[in-house]
Amino acid sequence: MKIVFMGTPEFAVPSLNALLSSNKDVAAVVTQPDKPSGRGKKLTAPPVKAAALNSGLKVLQPERIKDAVFVNTLKEINPDVIVVAAYGKILPKDIIRLPRYGCINVHASLLPKYRGAAPINRAIINGDKETGITIMQMDEGLDTGSILLQKGIEIAKEDTAGTLTDKLSKLGAELLIEGLNAIEKGEIKPTPQDNSMATYAPMLKKEDGQIDWTKGAEDIYNMVRGMDPWPGAFTYYNGELLKVWKTSHGNSRSGKLGEILSVNKEGIDVASKDGVISIIEIQPANKKRMAVSEFLRGHRIEAGVILGR
């Protein structure tokens, strides 16, 4: 089975490595172009590119996925299957219909729940107890293709989007190999999705990270975890931006929404709709993230101040 692998972020690297460890024939790797990163805006290769070059694989980085030269290159390679894991662009029908076994996607949710770009974040933000991986036969819709394999995992109470991404990337790699082996043997039957049960997980924007103190304590706790590592949850203290990286929550409260109730080295207690949020890890503008105990050594935070704009 000749394979073209398409992926970009760290999430996709375990799937690529699993293909190589299983002695699959990876003819080429397609990833997005290098992008400026960091304060110096230095061009940085995507994680998948670095992994592919380290294994001596051919790497393609088209600026446009519909570029005729790129599509013709794929036709010349003539893969039996294209494996897609968080590539980041919607594939045109010319590519989807090209391989003998079609295009197979490693998607980080239990479809039809959370179609779209940010399924891991949305599962945590919404307080879900379970998520998982779907190996899907791609079609021209947004994550609408038939399901080949699925496996769920528990979302731990302390999971962030970052830790859950790590867990799902490993599960995705395992399930991908299982799925490809079953496809080769003709032992897998595609199951159409129930579109009436579909939900969507649109791409996050920076402004999505602003904490709404009118919400419940558990909702805010989940939102902070779902925004870590990007875009990061944030609020404002007297007009100054503060990123919030870690919290805990309790039931009692007495104060206005968003009001700082108390300040100590263990945390900054803030009133929400139905309880108290304790900010445990914080990051002021242009500084590193730190425990509140460290933050308070160089910053003054007063009880009674209302957080937010």
Residue pairs with C-beta under 8 A, 6 or more apart in sequence:
1 24
1 25
1 80
1 81
1 101
1 180
1 183
1 184
2 25
2 27
2 77
2 78
2 79
2 80
2 81
3 19
3 24
3 25
3 26
3 27
3 79
3 80
3 81
3 82
3 83
3 180
4 26
4 27
4 28
4 29
4 30
4 74
4 77
4 79
4 81
4 82
4 83
4 99
5 12
5 15
5 16
5 19
5 26
5 28
5 29
5 30
5 48
5 52
5 82
5 83
5 85
6 29
6 30
6 31
6 82
6 83
6 84
6 85
6 87
6 91
7 13
7 15
7 16
7 29
7 31
7 48
7 84
7 85
7 86
7 87
8 31
8 32
8 46
8 47
8 48
8 86
8 87
8 88
9 46
9 47
9 48
9 86
9 88
10 47
10 165
10 169
11 85
11 86
11 108
11 165
11 168
11 169
11 172
12 47
12 48
12 85
12 86
12 87
12 106
12 169
13 47
13 48
13 51
13 169
14 169
14 170
14 172
14 173
15 83
15 85
15 106
15 169
15 172
15 173
15 176
16 26
16 29
16 48
16 51
16 52
16 85
17 51
17 173
18 173
18 174
18 176
18 177
19 26
19 83
19 176
19 177
20 26
20 55
22 177
24 180
26 57
27 58
27 77
27 79
28 57
28 58
28 59
28 60
28 73
28 77
28 79
29 48
29 49
29 52
29 57
29 58
29 59
29 60
30 59
30 60
30 61
30 62
30 87
31 46
31 48
31 49
31 52
31 59
31 60
31 61
31 87
32 46
32 61
32 87
32 88
32 89
33 61
33 62
33 63
34 43
34 44
34 45
34 46
34 49
34 61
35 43
35 44
35 46
36 42
36 43
36 44
37 43
37 44
38 44
45 53
49 59
49 61
52 58
52 59
53 59
60 70
60 73
62 70
64 70
65 89
65 90
65 91
65 92
65 95
66 92
66 94
71 92
71 94
71 95
74 82
74 95
74 98
75 98
79 98
79 99
79 100
80 99
80 100
80 101
81 99
81 100
81 101
81 102
81 103
81 104
81 180
81 183
82 91
82 95
82 98
82 99
82 102
82 103
82 104
83 103
83 104
83 106
83 176
83 180
84 91
84 103
84 104
84 105
84 106
84 138
85 105
85 106
85 172
85 176
86 106
86 108
90 142
91 103
91 138
93 140
95 103
96 102
96 103
96 138
96 139
96 140
101 183
102 137
102 138
103 137
103 138
104 135
104 136
104 137
104 138
104 148
104 176
104 179
104 180
104 183
105 134
105 135
105 136
105 137
105 138
105 143
105 145
106 133
106 135
106 172
106 173
106 175
106 176
107 119
107 133
107 134
107 135
107 136
107 143
108 119
108 120
108 131
108 133
108 165
108 168
108 172
109 115
109 119
109 120
109 123
109 131
109 132
109 134
109 201
110 130
110 131
110 132
110 134
110 150
110 152
111 134
111 136
111 143
111 147
111 150
111 193
112 143
112 144
112 193
112 194
112 195
112 197
112 198
112 199
113 119
113 197
113 198
113 199
114 122
114 123
114 131
114 199
114 200
114 201
115 142
115 143
115 144
115 198
115 199
115 200
115 201
116 142
116 143
116 200
116 201
116 202
116 203
117 201
117 202
117 203
117 204
118 201
118 202
118 203
118 204
119 131
119 201
120 131
120 161
120 164
120 165
120 168
121 161
121 201
121 204
121 226
121 227
122 201
122 226
123 131
123 155
123 164
123 201
123 226
124 155
124 159
124 160
124 161
124 164
124 222
124 225
124 226
125 222
125 223
125 225
125 226
125 227
126 222
127 218
127 219
127 222
128 155
129 154
129 155
130 152
130 153
130 154
130 155
131 152
131 153
131 155
131 164
131 168
132 150
132 151
132 152
132 153
132 168
132 171
133 150
133 151
133 168
133 171
133 172
133 175
134 147
134 149
134 150
135 147
135 148
135 149
135 150
135 175
135 176
135 178
135 179
136 143
136 145
136 146
136 147
136 148
137 145
137 146
137 147
137 148
137 190
138 145
139 145
139 146
144 193
144 195
144 198
145 193
146 190
146 191
146 192
146 193
147 190
147 191
147 192
147 193
148 179
148 182
148 183
148 188
148 190
148 191
149 175
149 178
149 179
149 182
149 188
150 175
151 171
151 175
153 167
153 168
153 171
155 164
156 163
158 225
159 167
159 225
160 225
160 226
160 228
160 229
161 225
161 226
161 227
161 228
161 229
161 230
162 228
162 229
179 188
182 188
204 227
204 230
204 231
205 231
206 231
208 227
208 231
209 227
209 231
209 232
209 233
209 234
209 243
210 233
210 234
210 235
210 308
211 220
211 223
211 224
211 233
211 234
211 235
211 244
211 307
211 308
212 220
213 220
213 235
213 257
213 258
213 270
213 271
213 272
213 273
213 307
213 308
214 257
214 258
214 272
214 273
215 223
215 272
215 273
216 272
216 273
216 274
216 275
217 249
217 250
217 251
217 253
217 272
217 273
217 274
217 275
217 276
217 277
218 249
218 275
220 247
220 249
220 272
220 277
221 247
221 248
221 249
221 277
223 233
224 233
224 244
224 245
224 246
224 247
227 233
228 245
228 246
232 243
232 244
232 245
232 283
233 243
233 244
233 245
234 241
234 242
234 243
234 244
235 241
235 242
235 244
235 258
235 307
235 308
236 242
236 307
236 308
236 309
237 301
237 305
237 307
238 305
239 309
240 284
240 285
241 284
241 285
242 282
242 283
242 284
242 285
242 307
243 282
243 283
243 284
243 289
244 279
244 281
244 282
244 283
245 281
245 282
245 283
245 289
246 279
246 280
246 281
247 277
247 278
247 279
247 280
248 267
248 277
248 278
248 280
249 272
249 275
249 276
249 277
249 278
250 275
250 276
250 278
251 274
251 275
251 276
252 275
252 276
253 261
253 271
253 272
253 274
253 275
253 276
254 261
254 271
255 261
255 271
256 271
256 306
257 271
257 272
257 273
257 306
258 270
258 271
258 272
258 306
258 307
258 308
259 270
259 271
259 304
259 305
259 306
259 307
260 268
260 269
260 270
260 301
260 302
260 303
260 304
260 305
260 306
260 307
261 269
261 270
261 271
261 276
261 303
262 268
262 269
262 303
263 269
263 296
263 301
263 302
263 303
265 292
265 293
265 296
266 278
266 280
266 292
266 293
267 278
267 279
267 280
267 292
268 278
268 279
268 282
268 292
268 301
269 276
269 277
269 278
269 279
270 276
270 277
270 278
270 279
270 307
279 292
280 291
280 292
281 289
281 290
281 291
281 292
282 289
282 290
282 292
282 295
283 289
283 290
284 295
284 299
295 301
